[in-house]
Amino acid sequence: MGKIKFTKGELKRQRDSLKQYERYLPTLQLKKQQLQLEILHQLSLFDEKRIILDKKIKQAKTWIGLFADRDFDIKPFLAIQELKSKTINIAGVDMLIFEKALFPLADYDLFTTPLWVDMGIEVLREIIAFAEEVNIIENGIAILRQELRVTAQRVNLFEKVKIPEAEESIRLIKIYIGDQMANAVGRSKVAKRKIEELSLEGTIV
């Protein structure tokens, strides 16, 4: 707790601060809850997409070797031309949501190339797009967790530091002002009694 002034002005300032903290705290607590729920949702989504991706990769491994047996460079057809995503706001946090991955046209001789090449390229593109989506979800989770840490720190600061400090400052200032008022009343009574005694002495004389 910082140094406080034992004045009525300081009492008002501490009361105003306390009201402000108590007004902001529920908003921070709500944000914390929203972030926690969204992280759980995104983790569930990540696991779901990751399982699908792993399954697709496992299936692709059974035939991917066919490309190595042919004099055919598949890499140009698997490079992402454009990654489309949108930004949404969750509990005050901007997050990217995967939409789709665009690839260049597969420009090769369809008559001399086996049909499985088309299917293979399509499956591999799907795997690459899935991997990008999983990566975006993972990055989003990291952003949400960081925001949750910051929000939780603020909630703790308000609950365990700022509000108790303001309440204690108000309590101490009120005690001090109360004591000062009591002392003032006591001094006033003493002064009044002395004046009355002096008046009585003057009357007697």
CORWOQUI-V206909 format. One record per residue. OMEGA is omega in whole degrees, 0 to 359 (* if undefined). NEAR is the number of other ideal C-beta (glycine too) atoms within 10 Angstrom. Layout:
# CORWOQUI-V206909
{{OMEGA:NEAR} {OMEGA:NEAR}}
This chain:
# CORWOQUI-V206909
{{178:10} {180:5} {180:4} {177:18} {182:13} {181:15} {177:12} {178:10} {178:9} {178:16} {178:19} {181:12} {179:17} {178:22} {178:15} {179:11} {180:16} {178:17} {180:11} {179:13} {182:20} {177:13} {182:9} {186:14} {179:17} {178:10} {178:10} {179:19} {178:16} {178:12} {179:20} {179:18} {180:12} {179:17} {180:23} {180:16} {181:12} {177:19} {178:17} {179:10} {182:13} {176:19} {178:15} {179:10} {179:15} {180:18} {180:12} {180:12} {181:19} {178:15} {179:10} {180:15} {180:18} {179:12} {180:11} {179:16} {180:14} {179:9} {182:12} {181:14} {182:9} {182:8} {184:12} {180:15} {179:8} {180:13} {180:16} {181:8} {182:7} {177:11} {186:4} {181:14} {184:9} {188:16} {181:7} {183:11} {181:19} {179:14} {181:9} {179:13} {179:9} {178:9} {183:15} {177:9} {177:15} {180:9} {174:8} {180:11} {179:8} {179:19} {178:18} {181:11} {177:18} {181:10} {176:21} {175:15} {181:13} {175:19} {177:12} {177:11} {180:19} {181:12} {177:18} {178:12} {179:7} {185:16} {176:8} {184:16} {183:6} {183:11} {182:5} {182:6} {180:14} {181:12} {183:8} {178:12} {177:18} {181:13} {180:11} {179:19} {181:18} {180:13} {181:16} {176:19} {179:17} {178:15} {180:18} {179:16} {178:18} {180:20} {178:16} {179:16} {179:22} {180:20} {179:13} {178:19} {180:22} {177:14} {179:12} {178:23} {179:18} {179:10} {180:15} {180:22} {178:15} {179:12} {178:20} {178:19} {181:11} {181:13} {179:22} {177:16} {179:11} {177:17} {179:16} {179:12} {181:14} {185:20} {191:14} {183:10} {189:12} {182:19} {177:16} {179:13} {180:17} {179:23} {180:14} {178:13} {178:22} {180:19} {181:11} {180:15} {179:22} {177:13} {181:11} {180:16} {178:15} {178:10} {180:11} {179:11} {179:10} {178:10} {180:10} {178:10} {179:10} {179:10} {180:10} {180:10} {179:10} {180:10} {180:10} {180:10} {179:10} {179:10} {179:10} {179:10} {179:10} {180:10} {180:10} {179:10} {180:9} {180:8} {181:7} {179:6} {*:5}}
